[in-house]
Amino acid sequence: MNGTDSQQTQRRIAILGSTGSIGVQTIEVIEQHPEKFVAEVLTAGNNATLLIAQAKKLKPNCVVIADESKYQEVADALANEPIKVYAGAAALNYVVAMETVDIVLTALVGFAGLEPTLKAIQAGKPIALANKETLVVAGQLVTEQAQQFGVNIYPVDSEHSAIFQCLAGEFHNPIEKIILTASGGPFRGKKREELGQITKAQALKHPNWTMGAKITIDSATLFNKGLEVIEAKWLFNLQAKQIEVIVHPQSIVHSLVQFQDGSIKSQMGLPDMKLPILYALGYPARLQTDWPRFNFADYPVLNFEQADTDTFRGLAIAFAAMEAGGNAPCVMNSANEIAVEAFLADKLGFLQIAELVEQTMNAVPQQFNLTLPDYLACDAESRAVARELVRKMG
C-alpha cells in the first residue's frame, strides 16, 4: 500500500460507479469503518443528484461525472465544498492514477469499466473488481497487465470472493475444479414455453439479491453466471473443464473449490454484497461487523440442482464464447448489454435476449491477440450489429 504508516491506517478508495448498487453499498462499508477507509474519489455516469449528495456527505478529494452535460450542475452544487469536480471518460482515467488513491473499486456497469481499470493497473493501484465485464471482455490483456505492473485484483462478486476466500492458505495446492453457485433467478424451474410472455417487472424481482437492473436481468437469463464463469477463468487461471455451475436457490453457499485430493471447501453466509466488498477492501484482514449472522435453524435444507441451459441459454452461450476465445466473449458481452437495454425498453422479449446475442456472435468475425484499440473497435461493431438486430426483431 502506498503512503506512510499513518496513511496506511486508512485506505483511500476510488469508487468507480459510486451511485450504482455496489457503489452505494461500498459507501455503507466505508461509513461503518471510518478508521479503516476513506472515500478519495467518487464517480458516476449520469446520476448527478446522488453523486452530489454522496460528495457533500463524504467530502472526497474529487468527483467525476461521466456525462459531461451534467458537469455544471455538479460543479455549482459543490462550489462551496473543497472538492474538485471533473467530467468525461478521460477524467476517469486520470483520477484512478492519482497518488492519493490506494485502491480502486471498479463498479461501473458493463464495458465502460475496462479502460479505467487498465489505467489504474498501469498506475500500480490494487483493484477491487466488481465490474466482471472487464475480465470477460479482455481477460488476457487485463491479467497480463496486472502481472506486468505487479497489481493484485481482489474479486468483489460474491461467488469469486468465495473462491478467493476458499483458496486462502491453499495457493500452493492445485485446483481440480471450482463450483460457482447460481440462485437460478426468478424463473428457476420454468420451461421455455412459460417464458415467452415474461415482463421486465417480473424479471427485475430477484428472489435473494438486491442489485442493479442490468445484473438482475442477467441473473434471470443466467448470462450473469456465464459472465462469472469467464471471469473465474481469468481470476484463477482455469480451463473451461475446471469450472462447474450448480443452482443453489437459497444463495447461502456462495461457491466451492474442489482440490486434487477430492476435498471441497465452501464459503457460506447470508446473501449480502457488503461482505465481499469489505473482504476485498480490507484484505487480508477480516474486519468486525454487526451484520446479521447465518443461522442453520433458519435454513434446515439447502438445495442444489443442475442448471437448465436449454431453457436459459445464456450460460451455454458463455461457455461457448469462453471456449472460442479471442474476441468472442467481447462480442457476447456487448450484444448482451444491447439486448438487456432493449428488453428493459420493451423492444425485445425475454427469450429474444439470448437469440440476439447468438446472432450477433455469428455476424461479427472472430479475432485473436487483441489490443485495447481492437477491443474498443470490436465493442463498437458488436453494438452496431446488435442494435440493427433489435430493430429487425422488435
N, C-alpha and C positions, 0 to 999 in steps of 0.2 A: 504494500500500500504506500502511496506517495505521501510525503509530508513528514513532519516531526512527530515525536511520540505523543505530544499533546493533541496534535491534529488527528492522530490515528484513533483517539478515543471516540471521535465522531466521524463516521464515513460520510463523505459528501457525495450525494447521489444526484445524477441527472436522470430525470424520468421522462423518457420519450413517449408521449401519449398519456399525459397526466390526467386528462379528462375522461378517458375510457374506463371500462370496468376494472382492469388490472391497475391502471394508474391511480384510480380513486382508492382502491384497497391498499396500494403501496403507501399512499399518504396516510392512511389509517395506521399502518405498521410504523411509519416514521413518527407519528404523533404519540404512539404508545411506547416508543423507545427513544425519547429525545436525547438521552445521554449517549446513544449509540449512532444515531443517524440524523442527518440534516439534509433538507431538500436544497440542492445547489442550483439546479436548473429544472424548470417545468416547461413542457412543450405541449401544444395542442394543434389539431388540424384546423378546425373552424369554430370550435365551441369557445368563443371569446368570453362569454358570460361566466362560465365555470372557471376558466383559466384566470380571469381577473380575481374572482373570489378566492381561489386557491393561493394566488400570489399575495393578496392582501393578508391572508392568514399565516402563510408560511415564510414570507419575506425571503424568497430565493435571491441569489445573485442576479439571475436573469431569467427571462421567459422568451419563448418563441411561439408565434402564431404562424402556422404554415400558410394559411390563407392570407395572402398579402393585402387583400381588400379589407381585412379586419385589423390591420396594423394600427391605424389611427385611433380606433375605438379602444384598443388595449393600451396604447401609449397615453391617451388622455386620461383613462381611468387610473393609471398608475403614475401619473405625473408627479404626485406628491410623495411617492414611495422611492426608497433607494434601490430601485430595481431597473436593470437595463432591459429594454424591450427590442426584440428583433422579429423579423418576419421572413418567410420564404424557405424553400428547401435548402438553399446554400447556408442559411443561418444554422440549421440543424447540424450540418457537417462541421460548422465552426465551433458550436458550443460543446459538442461531445469531446473535443480535443483540448478544452481549457485546462490549465494547470490545476485549477481549484476543484476539478472533478476527480473523485476517487473511484467511482464505479458507475457504469451506465446501465440503467434498466430500460430495455427496449420493449415497449408495449404498444408500439404503433401497429395498426391493423394492416395485414397484407404486405404486398411487395414494397410498400413505402419504407419499411424498416431496413431494407438491405443496405442502401448506400450509407446512411449514418452509422449503422453498426460496423461496417467496414472502416469508416473513418475513425471510429472510436478504437477499434482494434489496432489500426495503424498508429494511433497516438498512445498505444500501450495501456489502454484502460480495460480492466476486467469487465466482462459483460454478464449481466443477469438477463437471460434471454426469455422473454415471454412471447416474442414475435416468431412463431415457429416457421413462418413462410421464408424467413431469412435463410434457414438451412435447407428448406425444401427446394427453394429456387436455385440457390448457389452454394450448396453444402461443400462441394470440393474447394471452391475458391475461399469460402469463409474459414474452413478448417485449416487450409494451407496457410492463410494469413495469420490465423491465431497461433499456429506453431512458429511461424517466422518471427512474429513480434513477441512471443512468449506470453500470450494472453490467455487467461482462463475464461471459459464460458460456463456459467452456472445456470442450469436449467430452472425455469420458473413454472413451466407446465407441471401440473400435479403428477402426471404419470412419469415424466422424465426426472422430476425431482425425486420421486420414489425410487427409480432405478439408481440414481446418483447416491441416494442415502443407503440403499442396499449394498452398493459397491464400496462404501467406506470400510477401509481395512481389508478389502478384497482385490485391490487393484493389480496385485501380482497373480491372481487366480484367473485362468481363462474362463470366459463366459460360454456356456453351452448354448443358452438362448435366453432371451428376455420375453416376458409375457406382459403386454400392455392391456390394461383393463379398460373396457368401454361400458358406459351406462346403458347403451342401446338407444338412448334418446327417448323422445316422447312417443315414438311409434314402434317400439320394440314388440315383436310378435305379430305385427301386421304383415299382410302379403301385398304384392304389387297392386292387385286389383282394388285394394282398400285405400291406396294412397293417391289415386288419380285426382281426387277432389279435395285434397288437403289444403287448408288455408294457411296463410302466413301466421295468423293468430294462434292456430293450433301448433304450428312448427316452432313458434317462439316460446312455448311453455315447456321448458326443460324440467324434468322431474326432480333433479337434485342440485343443479348448479345455477347460480345467478351470474350470467355472462352477457357480453355484448351481443347485438343482433346477428352479426356475421358468424361468430363462433357457435352461436346457438343453432342456427340453421345448418352449419357444417356438422354439428353433433347429430342433428336429426337425419342427415343424409349419410352419415358415417364418413364423409370426406374429412372431417376433423381428425378422426382416428387414422385415416390414411396419411394426412399431413404429419401426424405424430410418428407414424411408422418410418417415414422418410427422415424426419428429424432425428429419430433414435439411431438410425443407421450412421449418421454423421457424428452425433454426440459420443457414441460409444463404439465407433469403428466396427460395425457389424455387417454381416451379409444378410440378404433377404431371408434366407432359410433359418437364420437365428432369431427372427422376430415373429412372435405369435400374438394374435389378438383374441381375447376372450371377453364375452359380455358378462358384466357383473352389475346388475341393476341397482344395488344398494350404494355403490361408489364408496365403499369402506376400504377395500383393498385397492390401493392406488396403482400398483404394478408389482411385478415379481421378477427375480433373477434366478435362473437355474444354472448351477455350476457343473463342472465335468464329473463330479462325484455323484451327481443326481440330487443333491440337496437344493432346496429352494428357499430363498429369503424374500420376504414381502415387507412393504411399508404400509401401515394402516392408519386410519384416523377419520374423523368426520370430514365430509366434503366442505372445505373452506380454503379458498385460494390464498388467504393471508399466510397460511403455514408455509407453503413452498416459497412464497415471496420472502418471508422472514428468514428462511433457511438459506436462500441464495444471497441475501444482503448481509447476513451475519456470519456466513460460513468462515471458519469451521465451527464456530460456537453455536450452541443451541440456547437461544435466549428465552428467559422465562415469560410465560403468558398466562393470562387468566381466562383464556377462551374455553368454551365448553369442551368437555372430555368425552371420548367414546366410552360407552357402557355396553358390554356384551349382552346384558339383560334386555337392552332395548333392541338388539338385533340377534334374536336367538337362531336365526337361519340366514346364512349368506349363500346366495345362488350364483352359479356360473353356467354359461351356455355358449355354444358356438355362435359366431356372428353369421347372420344371414346375408351373404354377399350377393346372392341372386336378387334379392329384393332391394338391398341397399348397395348399389353398385359402386358407390364412392370408394369404399375400402379396396375392392378388387382393382379398380382403375388406378389407385395409388400404388398398389403393389406392382402393377404392370409398368407404371411410369418409373418406379424405382429400378426395376429390372432392366428397362430400356436405357436408363441413364441419360447422359448428355443434357439436352435442353428439355426432355420430356416432362420432368417434374415442374419446370418453369412454365411450360405451356399449360399443363394441367392446372397449376395454381392460378394463373392469370385468367383462364377460361372460367374457373370456378368462381373467382371474385365477380366476374361479369354476370355469371349465371345467378348467383345469390342476389346480387344487386337487382337483377331483372325480376326474380321471384318476389323480392320484397316490394317491388314496384308493380306487382300484379301483371307482369308481362310474360311470365313463364309459369307453367305448372310445376309442382314439386318433383315429379318424375323426370321432367324435362331438364332439370339441372344436370344430372349425370349424362343424359343424351347429348346436351350441348358440349359438355367437357370432352366426351369421346370424339365427337365430330370435329371439334377444334384441334384435338391432338392428331387426328388423321389428316387434317388440312395443312398443318404447319410442318415444314421439313425438319428432319432431325439434324442436330448439330452436336459436336463434341468439343471438349477443351475450350470452353468459352471464357472470355474476359468479361469484366464488368460492362463495358460498352455492348458486348454481344448479348449479355443478359437483358440489358435495357432495351435493346432492339427487339429481342425475342418477345419480351413482355408486351411491347407496343404492338407488334404484329399479331400476337395471340389475342390481345384485347380487340383489335380491329376485326379479326376473323369472328370472334365470339359475338361482338355487337351485331355484325351482319347476320349471324345465325339467329340471334334473338329476334331481329326484325322479321326474318323469314318464318320462324317458329311461332312467334307471338300471335 
